[in-house]
Amino acid sequence: LHAWLSGADVAAAEHKLPSQWTPTVPLADYKHNLRRIYEIARAQGSTVWLLTSPDALLSATDLARYEQLPANASARFLLNLSAIPSFERLTEIHHTYNDATREVGAELGIRVIDMDAMYHEHTGSQLFSMMDPVHPTQAGHDLEAETLYGQLVSDGIVHSDP
């Protein structure tokens, strides 16, 4: 990453990258962590919601656009840093973790705010940039804020302005 950011020869640095993707947080640990967050928060009297995470690959068209990026594109380089061979594989991994979030939410009987589904309802919007298929643009953050605010109002936690 340092070589890429500094403009050095990226090809020379790439030989040091991992050859196979391994999760930073394995799926079983991720589920365990969600349960622990719930337990700790509930012990403090908090209401707990789990949120799924959106990604930029909302449609087959989006996936094709990212898959066509050249090898030197920043978004593709970020995949290489983790040894993820394609954006399709990134989507598979991403969906696995979102499914785990939904599963734990159902198991614990708590609300899951499905941001991934919300983003899919807004395909065509500029919710991500071609540079970064993981982190939302301001429009994406605005959609998330509106979604969460709507849920807070719906649950009577906050009152909307007249």
C-alpha positions in Angstrom: 0.0 0.0 0.0 2.9 2.3 0.8 4.4 1.7 -2.6 1.2 2.4 -4.3 0.5 5.6 -2.3 4.0 6.9 -2.8 3.9 6.3 -6.6 6.7 3.7 -6.4 6.8 0.7 -8.6 3.6 -1.1 -7.6 4.4 -4.2 -9.6 7.6 -4.7 -7.5 5.6 -4.3 -4.3 2.8 -6.7 -5.4 5.0 -9.8 -5.0 4.7 -9.2 -1.3 0.9 -9.3 -1.3 -0.9 -12.4 0.1 -1.7 -15.1 -2.5 -5.0 -16.2 -0.8 -7.7 -14.2 1.0 -8.1 -14.9 4.7 -10.6 -13.0 6.7 -9.3 -10.6 9.3 -12.4 -11.6 11.4 -13.5 -15.2 10.5 -17.2 -15.6 10.2 -17.6 -17.6 13.5 -15.8 -14.8 15.3 -17.9 -12.2 13.6 -21.1 -13.8 14.8 -19.6 -14.2 18.3 -18.7 -10.5 18.3 -22.2 -9.5 17.3 -23.7 -11.6 20.2 -21.2 -10.1 22.6 -22.0 -6.5 21.5 -25.7 -7.3 22.0 -25.1 -8.8 25.5 -22.9 -5.9 26.6 -25.3 -3.2 25.2 -28.4 -4.9 26.7 -26.6 -5.2 30.1 -26.3 -1.4 30.0 -30.0 -1.0 29.2 -29.5 -0.1 25.5 -31.8 -0.9 22.6 -29.8 -2.8 20.0 -30.1 -2.9 16.3 -27.9 -4.7 13.9 -27.2 -3.2 10.5 -26.1 -5.0 7.3 -23.5 -3.3 5.2 -24.0 -2.2 1.6 -21.5 -2.4 -1.2 -21.3 -0.7 -4.6 -22.1 -3.9 -6.6 -25.8 -3.4 -6.5 -26.6 -4.9 -10.0 -25.0 -7.0 -12.7 -24.3 -3.8 -14.5 -22.4 -2.4 -11.5 -20.4 -5.6 -11.1 -19.5 -5.6 -14.8 -18.3 -2.0 -14.6 -16.0 -2.8 -11.7 -14.7 -6.1 -13.3 -13.7 -4.0 -16.4 -11.5 -1.7 -14.4 -7.8 -1.9 -15.4 -5.3 -3.6 -13.2 -3.9 -0.2 -12.0 -7.2 1.2 -10.9 -7.3 1.9 -7.2 -10.4 -0.2 -6.5 -8.8 -3.2 -8.2 -5.6 -2.6 -6.3 -7.5 -2.7 -3.0 -8.8 -6.2 -3.9 -5.2 -7.3 -4.6 -4.1 -6.1 -1.2 -6.4 -8.7 0.3 -5.9 -11.4 -2.4 -9.5 -11.2 -3.5 -9.5 -12.3 -7.1 -12.5 -10.4 -8.4 -15.3 -8.0 -7.5 -17.7 -11.0 -7.8 -15.8 -12.8 -5.0 -15.8 -9.6 -2.9 -19.6 -9.5 -3.3 -19.8 -13.2 -2.2 -17.7 -12.5 0.9 -19.7 -9.4 1.6 -23.1 -11.2 1.3 -21.8 -14.0 3.6 -21.2 -11.5 6.4 -24.5 -9.7 5.8 -26.3 -13.1 6.0 -24.5 -13.7 9.3 -25.8 -10.4 10.6 -29.3 -11.3 9.6 -28.9 -14.7 11.2 -27.7 -13.4 14.5 -30.4 -10.8 14.6 -33.1 -13.5 14.0 -31.5 -15.7 16.6 -31.5 -12.9 19.2 -34.9 -11.6 18.2 -33.5 -8.1 17.6 -34.1 -5.6 14.7 -31.8 -5.8 11.7 -31.8 -2.6 9.6 -31.0 -4.0 6.2 -28.9 -1.2 4.7 -27.8 -3.6 2.0 -31.5 -4.0 0.9 -32.0 -0.3 1.2 -29.2 0.5 -1.2 -30.6 -2.1 -3.6 -33.8 -0.1 -3.7 -31.8 2.9 -4.8 -29.7 1.4 -7.6 -28.6 4.1 -10.1 -28.0 6.6 -7.4 -24.4 7.8 -6.8 -24.1 5.9 -3.5 -20.5 4.8 -4.2 -17.7 6.0 -6.4 -15.8 3.9 -9.0 -12.7 4.5 -6.9 -14.1 2.9 -3.7 -16.7 0.1 -3.9 -16.8 -0.3 -0.2 -17.3 3.1 1.3 -20.4 5.1 0.5 -20.4 8.6 -0.9 -22.1 11.5 0.9 -25.4 10.4 -0.9 -25.0 6.9 0.6 -24.4 8.3 4.1 -27.4 10.5 3.6 -29.5 7.5 2.7 -28.3 5.7 5.8 -29.1 8.6 8.0 -32.6 9.0 6.6 -33.2 5.3 7.0 -32.0 5.3 10.6 -33.9 8.5 11.5 -37.1 7.0 10.0 -36.7 3.9 12.2 -36.1 6.0 15.3 -39.3 8.0 14.6 -41.2 4.8 13.8 -40.1 3.2 17.1 -41.0 6.4 19.0 -37.4 6.9 20.2 -37.4 10.4 18.7 -40.2 12.6 17.5 -40.2 14.1 14.1 -40.6 17.8 13.6 -44.1 18.9 12.8 
